[in-house]
Amino acid sequence: MEKVAFELSESEQYDLFYELAKSLSHPSREVRVSTVAAISRIANRRCTNLLLDKLDLEKDIFIKASLIRILGEIGTPNLIDALEKYQIHSEPRIRANAIESMVKLQIKNKEELVKRIIPCVHDENNRVSSTALKELLSLGETRFVPYLKLLLKGTDTNRKSSAIWVVGELGLVEFVEDVVFSLYSENYQVHSIAERVLIKFKDKALPILFENLFMGDSMVKVYTFLFLSKHLDEISEEQNDILFNFVETENDFIVSFVLKILYKFKSDKAFNLMKSYLFAEDEALRKVSIEGISNFVDRDEIDALLVKAIQSEKEPRLLASLIKCLSAFPQQISEDLLKGFLDHEDDRVCANAIELFGNKGDEKLLSLITPHVKSSNNRIMANAAIACFRLGEKKVLGHLKEALVSSNVKMRASAAFALGEIGSSDVVEILIERLLKDVQSVRKHIINGLLQQDKGIYQKLIDILKESNSMQSREVLAEISHKVKTPQEQIQKLLEYYSDEVTAFEIPEKMSDQEIDEVMELLFCNDQKLKTYGIYIMGEKKVYKSVSRLICLLYERNDDVVGETLLALEKLNKEETLVFLRDVYPWMNNENIDLCAKVMQHFAKGKLDDSYFTGRLKEKHLICLETYKVGK
């Protein structure tokens, strides 16, 4: 679904701002947070005094910091004193935002501004000190460059990640080599910030990255190939040869990363590789080849190859993806082929097959699709309803209306999504009726569906919401305001939101792809309990796409995290991880020595000895390795 945005005049912006500003006094923190985010998109200088009043009264740290940032975006130099007092606030987020906003006010006396910021460079909080360092360098204070160099080469990961951030924010290309080597950091924060910064320096970074592939380190290869797969836009003949050489010499795990890069460039040689790897025994190779099909849709034989792959694929998740690929060839879709998937045991396979039937536009298919409108699976139901409506069956609107009041929130969200996709004027009243009666995950689909109509609907919604001061209406007003496109310069930085954390460790019986992705995000969170929970789920649910992330966790310095990761990798049973276990085994501690030896011997069928390792093992490592050898 396309994102909907309306452009408002300045007077309309202020009217909307005034309505939103009322919500800044609402007792609900959730309402105030969503309101501040909405205000950041439409506020202008006419709003300054009101926001200053709200800033003084606001007690919530996050909202207070957000208001300071907005004032920096829209304010004038006379706000400098009002903002400076927040430099000594007890909360780091507020101090950092105050520094940044003071600079954005663009006061003429730069020396006075520098004098006010310098004390913050040595703030005990990393966020505050790095913000001050960035702003001082942006003001031309080169005397702080040596300090930046010191942080980049230091061992403090928090300070290093902040220094990399400063390099990226200011575009300091002379430090690109330091950032490249930070990409390989075992600390995820350092690694992820380095990746974001290197995107800005791609031209300078790429030659260094290709050169580093020959260092022989497996993690360097993985991180380099991951970066190249996402950010390499063109490739030289020499680079192309290097990558094909790795396909011939590396193990399947590494090859899967290389293929993702090669498929992007659509060469005949890459196409021939894809034709082979679509039927590989290794699931990762098949997965990346299925993802690469979209690069070769103009090939004469691709549709026949796709059908052959569908007929041979047994893994449901990959089969669903293959069926989705068929949408590029609507005329070649075989009804007989797809019929067999309408009652497939995997919901994704069934839902994708239904979607294809709907796209085919043949009314004769209605009899096959209609029964699925009453499916208990929300995705199948929504796809079937959309397909039936497109084939001329308007009775599905009645079923979708019933689904909108289901006790199942996923069913309601899918019904709202389907109504939005249908895009008929018939659905407007149905959606408006539910707008103030549901949760945010459902409302977002309702709002998108409504705003696809015309601007008249937008004004109608605003009028309805202005009549109510309920918490629900205030939240909806803020959510709709996110759809507004202002003619003035867009706010440069989005406001940060707090993430909801898992409150109890429980293992769901069944998880959707979205739920799995959400749990995968826990693997690199700062809360150790949540991280351990995420690792455990990856192993229990055999989430194979998490393998590369789990491998990164092997390099953590926390024994509990490493131990749980080892157990998860054993459950996932991917032999390709053995080479990484070899790298980390020599510095394993305590019980993890025994556990790692056990997992390695599991992968190696009990045949490992000290000759497999590049360096000499300590006695305790040798003993554990021998313990799990075959015959011991």
N, C-alpha and C positions, 0 to 999 in steps of 0.2 A: 504494500500500500504506500502511495506517495505521501510525503509529509505535507500537511496543509499549512499555509501561512498567509495572513492578511496584512496589508500595509495600511497603517493608520496615519491620519494627519496629526499635527502637533497638538491641536485642541482635543482630538479624540484620545491621544495618548494621555494627556493630563486628566481628562475625565476618568479614564480607566485607572490611572494612578491614584486618583482621589478615592475611588471605590476600594482599591487594594489597600491603601493606607489605613483605612478603617480596620482592616484585619490585623494590622500590626499591634493593636491593643487587645486582640482576642485572647482569652485565657488559655487556649490550646496552643502548646508549643508547635505542634505539627502544622497548624494553620499558619502560624507566624513564619515558620521556616519556608513553607511553600510560597508564601506571599513575598518574602524577601527575594527568593529566586525569580519570581515573576517581575517584581519591580526592577530588578537589575536589567531587564530587557527594554523597559519603556521610560525610565526616569530621565529627566533632563534638569537643567539648572533651576528651573522654576520650582523644583521639588526640594531644593537644598535645605531650606529652613525647617520644613516639616520633618525631614529625615534627621536633622541634628537634634530636634526635640525628642524624637523616638529613640535616638542613639543614647541620649543621657538617661532615659527612663528604662531602657531594656536591660534585663539582668542576665538573660541567657548568653553564654559566651559565644556560641556559634553565630547566633543572630547578630550580636553586637559587632563581631568581626566582619560579618558580611556587609553590614551597614557602612562600616568604615571603608571597605573596599568600593562600595557604590559611590560614596562621597568623593573618593579619589578620582573616580571616572568622570563625574559630572561637575565637580566643584571648581572654585576659583581660588587664586592665591591667598585671599583673605581668610581661608579656612586653616591656614598653617598652624596657628596656635591651638585651635580647637582640636586638631588631630594630634599635635605633638604630645599633648598630655597623656595620650594612650601609649606612648613609647615606654612608659614606666609601669604599665599595667601588669598585674601579676600573671596574666595569661599570655603565653608565647604567641598564640594565634593572633591575638589582638595587637601585640607589639609589632609583629612582622607586617601585618596589614597596614598599620599606622605608618611605618617606614615607607612602604611601597606607595601608599596614597599621597604622602607628603611630596614625593618626587613627581607624581603625576599632576600635581597642581601647577607645575611649571613656573615656580617663582623666579624672578629675575636675578636675585642675589644668590648665586650658586655657592659662594664661599660660606654664607650663613647657613645654607642648607646642609653642606658638607659637615660643618661644625656640629650641627644637631645630630647627624647620623653616626659619625665616627665612634662614639662610645658603644654603639650597638654591635660593632664588629666582633667584639669579644664577649658578647652576651653568652651566658651559660647554655642557652638553648640553641640547638643547631639550626632550627628553622629561622630564628631571628637573626643570628649572626650571618648566615648565608644570604639572607635578603639584604642586609645592610651592605655586605661585601659586593653583591651584584649592583646595587644602586650607586655605590661609590665609584665602582669601575665604569658604570654607564655615564657618570658625571665627569669622567676623564681623570680620575685619581689613580694614575699609574703606579704610585708608590705601593699599592696593595697587590700588584701582580706577583711579586715573590711569595707573598702569603698564600695566594691562590695555588701557585706551583707546589708549595709545601703540602697543602691539603690534598692535592691530586696524587702525590707520591707517598702519602702517609698510610698508616695501617688502620686508622680509625675509619671504619666503613661508613658511619653516619656522616662524618665530615667529608669523606671522599665523595659520597653520592651527592652531597650538596655542592661540592666544588664542580662536579661534572654538570650539575644542573645550571650553575652560574655560567660555565663555558657555553652551554647550549643557548641559554637565554640571551647572551651577549654576542653569540656567533664568533667566538674566539678560536678561529680555525688553526692557529699555531699550536693548539693543544690536542689536535686530533689523534695523534699517536697514543697519548695517555688514555684517551677515551676508548680507543680500539682495544687496548689491553684490559681495560675495565670491563669490556663486554664479556670477557672470560671469567669474571669474578665468581667465586662460589657463593658470594652474598647476593641474593636475588635483587635487593634494592639497588645495589651498585650496578648489577647487570642490566636491569630493566631501564634505569635512567640513562645508562650509556647507550643502549639501543635507540632510545628516543632522540638522543643528541646526535648520534651518528647519521640519522636520517637527514639531518640538516647539512651534514658534511660528506654526503655520499661520494662525490667526485674525488675527494682526498682520501676517503677511508677505503674505497674498494681495492685499490692496488695493494694496500697493506693487508687487507683481509685475505686476498688470494694468496699472497706470499706466506701468510701464517698457516695456510692449509698444509704446508709441507713441514710443519713443526713436529708432526707425528703424534700429537696429543689428541685423543678421541674427543674430549670435551671441547677443545678448540674447534675441531671439525664440526661437531654438532651445532655449536653456537654460531659458527660462521655460516654454515649452510642454512640455518634457520633465518639468519638475517638476510642472506642473499635471496632466499625464496620469497621473502616479503618485499624486498626493497630494490632488487636488481631489475632495472627497467630496460637495459640493452646490454648486449654481450659481444665481446670481441671474439675473433676466431681462436685466438690463443686461450682465452678463458673458457670457451666452449670445449676445446680439446682437453683442458685440465679436468673439467667436470666429467666428460665421457670416460676419461682414464680412471677416475674414481669409481665409476659404475662397474668397471671391469675388475678392479682390485680390492674394493671394500666389501665388508659383510652386508647382509640384507638391510640391517637397521640403518647403517650410514647411507646405503644406496637409496633408501626411501626418501631421505632428505634431498639428495642430489636430483632425483627424478622430478621432484616438485619444481625445481629451478628449470631443468631442461624442457619440461613440457610447456613452460610459459612462452618459449621462443619458437615453438611450432615447426621445428625443422623436420625434414623427412626422416632423419636418423632417430630423432626423439619419438616420432610417430611409430616407427618400427619397434622401438623399445616398449612403447605403450601396448601395442598389439600383443606382445609377448607377456608383459607383466600383468595384464588384465586377468590372466589365468595362472598367475604364480601361486605357489603353495603358501607363501608368506602373506598373511592378511594385510600387513602394513604396505606391502608392495602393491597389492590389489587396490587398497583404499586410495593411495596417492594416484594411481593410474585412473581410477574412476573419477577422481576430482579433476584430472587432467583432460578428460574427454571434451570438456567445453572449449578447449583450445583447438580442437580438430574437427569441429562440426561441418566444415566445408569440404572435408575429404569424401570422395565418392564412396568408399567402402565402410564409412564409419557407422551408418545405420545398421548394416548387416552385422558388423562386429559387435555393436551394442546388443543386438538381439541375442547373439551367440553368448555374450557374457551374462545376460539376464538368465538364459536357460541353464547356465552352468553354476551360477553363484548360489551358495547355500547359506551364507551368513546373512541374516535378515537385515541388519543395518546397512550393509553394502548393497544388498538387493534393492532396498528402498531407494538408495541413492541412484542406482542404475535406472530404475523405472523413472525417476525424476528427470534423468537425462533425456529420456525419450520425448520430452515436451519440445525439444528442438526439431523434431521430425514428425509433426502432427499427421502428415499424410501417410507416413509409413507405419503408423501405430497399428499393430495387429490386434483386432478385437479378441481373437481366439487366445492370443498370448496373454492379454490382460485379464480376461475373464477368470483365469485360474488363480489370479491374485486377489480377487474381490472378497474371498473368504479366507485369506491367508491368516495364519495364527498370529503374525506380527502386525500390530495396528498401523505402523508406519508404511508398510508395504501396501496394505489395503487402502489407506488414505491417499497415497500417491497414485495408485491405479485409478481410483475414483476421480481424482483431479484431472488426470489425463483424458478420461472418458468425457468429462465436462468440456474440456478444451477442444475436443474433436468436433463438437457442434452437430452431432447426429441425433435427431429426436428419437430414432429407433432405440437408442441406448437407455432411454428413460426407465424402461422396465427393469434394467439391470441395476440402476443406481438408486431408484426410489426407496427400496427397502432399507437402505443404509442411513436414510434420514433419521430413522428412529434408533440408530446405534447408541449404545451406552458409552462409547468412546467419543470424547468431545471433538477430536480432530476429524475423525471419520464422519461424524454428524455434520460438522461445518462444511467440509469439502463436498459432501453429498448434497447438502442444501444449496450451496452455491452452484454446483453443476446442474442440478435440476432446474433452478430458476433460469439459468442461462439457456437451458434447452426448452424453456417456455412454460414450466410448471410453477405457477405462482402460489399454489396451495402451501408451499413450504414456508411461506411467511408466517402462517398460523403456527406451525411447529416451532419456528425460531422464536416467536413471541412467547410460547410456553417455556422454551429452554431458557429464556431471559429471566425467568423467576424460579429456575431450578435451585435446589438446595446445594448443588455442586457448583462451586465458584468457577471451576475450569469450564464447566458446561456453559455457564452464563457468559464468560469471557469469549468463548468460541462462538456463541450465538451472536454476541455483539460484533465480533470481527466479521462474521458471515454477512450480517445485515449491512455493515459498512462496505464490504466488497460488492454486494449486490448493487448498492448505489442508487436505488430507486427512490423516487419521491414518496412512495408508499411506506417507506421505513422511517421517515422523519418523526412522526408522532409516536411511533413505537419506541424509538430511542430516547426522545425527550422525556417520555413518561418514566423511564428507568434511570435517568441521569443522576437524580438526587437520592436514589435508593440503593446504590451499590458501592462496592469497594473500588479502590483506585485501579486495580488490575483490570477490572471490567470497564470502568469509566473511560479509560484511555482509548479503548476500542469504540465506545459510544461516541466520544468526542471526535475522533478521527472520521467516523462514519457520517456524523452530522456536518462537519466542516467541509466535507467533500461536495456538499450541495452548492451553496452560494453564500455571499457575504450577508444576505438577509437573515440567514439562519444564525450567523454569528451574533448579530445585533439582537435577535430574538432571545438567544440564550443569555446575553448580558442583562437584558431587561428582566428576565425571569429571576436571575440570581440576585439582582439588586434589591428585589423585594423581600429577600430573606436574609437574616443575620445568623442562620444556623451554621454550625461548624462545617457541615457537609457542603453547603452552598459556598462558603468562603474557600474551601479547598478546591472545589470545582472551578471557581472564578480564577484562582491562581493557575490551575492546570490549563484552562483555555487561554490564558494570557501567554503561555509558552508557545502558542501557535501564532502569535502576532509577530510580524516582521516590521521593524521600525526603519524609517528611511535614514535615520542618523547612524553614525558609526556604531557597529555592534560592540558589545562588551567583550573585551579581549580574553578575559579568563572566567570560566564558569565557576559558580559557587560550589563549594564542596559539600557533599552530603555524608552524613554518618551512615555507615553500613549496619544493617541488622545482623546480629550475631546469633549463631545457633545456641539455644539456651539449654538444650538437653541432648545427650549423646544417644541417638537411637538409629537403628538400621532399617530404613524403609524397605518394604517388601518389593516394591517396584518403583523405579525412578525414570522420569522422562529425560530426554536429552538436555533440556534446559536445566533441570534439577541437578543432573550430573555436572554440567558446566559450572553451576553455582558452587557445588561442593569442591570442584577442582580449584576454584579461586582460593579456597581455604589453605591450599598447600603452601602458599607463600604469605599467609597472614602473620601478624606478629604474636598472636595468642597461641601459645604452644599447645594448649588443649584442643583448640579448634584445628590446628594444623595436624595433630595426631589423629583426630577424628576424620579429617579429610583423607589422610593417607590410608587409614583403615578401610574406609568406604571404597577407595580405588581398588584395593586388593579383593575385598569381599564381593564387590560387584563386577570384578574383572573388567575394569575400564581401561582398555588397551591404549587409548589415545593419551592416557596420563603417564605412560612410561617415560617419555623424555623429561617430564617435570619431576617424576620420582627420582630419576637418575641425578638431577641437579641437587636433590635433597641428600644424596649420599655424601655430598661434600660439606654438609653442615657440621658444625662443631658440637652439636648437641647429641649426646649418646642415645637419648630416648627417641628422638626424631629419626636418627639413622637406623636404629633397631627396628622401629615400626616400618620404615621404608624397605628394609631388607625382607621383612615378612611379606609385605605387599608385592614386591617384585617376584618373590618365590611363588605366590599365588597366581600372578599373571603369567608366569612360566615362559618368559621371552628369553631365549638363549642368548640373544644379541647383547643382553645386559652384562654378560660375563666379562667382556673386555673392560667395562667400567668398574666392576667389582674388583678386578685385578689391580686397577689403579689405586683404589682406596684401601684395599686390604692391609697393606703394610702399616698404615697409621691408625687402624682400628683400635679401640680401647675396650678393656673389660669384657663383658659378656658378648659384645658385638664381634669380637675376634672369632669366637666359637660359632656364632650365628652366621657370620659372613662365610666362613669356611664351609659350613653345612650347605648354604645356598649355592655356593660356587660348585661344590662337588655334585649337588643335585643337577645343575645345568650341564656339568661335564661328565655325567654318568659315573662319577666316582673315580676319574682317571687323572685328576690334577696332581702335580707335584711341584717342587720349587723351581723347576726349569721353565715353568710357564711365566714366571715373574722376571721383570727386567732387573730388579735389584735383589740384594740379599735379604732374606726374611729373618726376623728375630726368632729365637727358639720357641717362644710361646705360639707364634703364628704357624711355625712348621708343625708343632705338635697337633694343633687343632686341624690343620690341613690333612695330616696323616690319619687323624681319628676317623674322618669321614670318607676315606678312600675305600674303593671296592675291596672286599675281603677283610676289612678291619673290623 
